Amino acid sequence: MKLTKHQTAVLAHVVIDPEAWQAHNEVVSKDSATAEARLAAKVARCEPEYRGQKDRAGYMTRSDRGD
């Protein structure tokens, strides 16, 4: 499943490589419905923090932060 721009942006706030995270999610999920549900849950959990940070001066993704 291809990530949307929004999903990618939210995931990039908390994981170093959103595409790699999704590839792993698809491998460990027993089917595509489970993978989609896990993706939706991750985005829903992380979105409030992302929205609170994304417009701040100097915002960096997790990869940029290096943590």
C-alpha positions as CSV (number, residue, x, y, z in Angstrom):
1,M,0.0,0.0,0.0
2,K,1.3,3.4,-1.0
3,L,1.4,6.0,1.8
4,T,-0.4,9.3,1.2
5,K,1.5,12.5,1.7
6,H,-0.3,13.1,5.0
7,Q,0.5,9.6,6.3
8,T,4.1,10.0,5.2
9,A,4.4,13.4,7.0
10,V,2.9,12.2,10.2
11,L,5.0,9.0,10.2
12,A,8.2,11.0,9.5
13,H,7.6,12.9,12.7
14,V,8.1,9.7,14.7
15,V,10.0,7.2,12.5
16,I,13.2,7.6,10.5
17,D,11.9,6.1,7.3
18,P,8.1,6.0,6.8
19,E,8.3,3.8,3.7
20,A,10.5,1.3,5.5
21,W,8.1,1.3,8.5
22,Q,5.1,0.6,6.1
23,A,7.0,-2.1,4.3
24,H,7.7,-3.8,7.7
25,N,4.1,-3.3,8.7
26,E,2.9,-5.1,5.6
27,V,5.3,-8.0,6.2
28,V,4.3,-8.5,9.9
29,S,0.6,-8.0,9.3
30,K,-1.4,-11.2,8.4
31,D,-3.4,-9.4,5.7
32,S,-3.8,-6.1,4.0
33,A,-6.8,-5.2,6.2
34,T,-4.6,-5.6,9.3
35,A,-1.8,-3.6,7.8
36,E,-4.2,-0.8,6.9
37,A,-5.7,-0.8,10.4
38,R,-2.2,-0.7,12.0
39,L,-1.2,2.2,9.7
40,A,-4.4,4.1,10.6
41,A,-3.9,3.5,14.3
42,K,-0.3,4.7,14.2
43,V,-1.2,7.9,12.2
44,A,-4.1,8.6,14.6
45,R,-1.8,8.2,17.7
46,C,0.9,10.4,16.3
47,E,-1.1,13.1,14.5
48,P,-1.8,15.3,17.5
49,E,1.9,15.7,18.4
50,Y,2.7,16.2,14.7
51,R,0.1,18.9,14.3
52,G,1.4,20.6,17.4
53,Q,4.9,20.7,16.1
54,K,4.9,20.9,12.3
55,D,4.3,24.7,12.0
56,R,6.9,25.7,14.6
57,A,10.1,27.4,13.4
58,G,12.9,25.0,13.0
59,Y,10.6,21.9,12.7
60,M,12.5,18.7,11.8
61,T,11.4,15.2,11.1
62,R,12.7,12.4,13.2
63,S,15.3,11.6,10.5
64,D,16.5,15.3,10.6
65,R,16.5,15.3,14.4
66,G,18.7,12.2,14.5
67,D,17.1,10.8,17.7
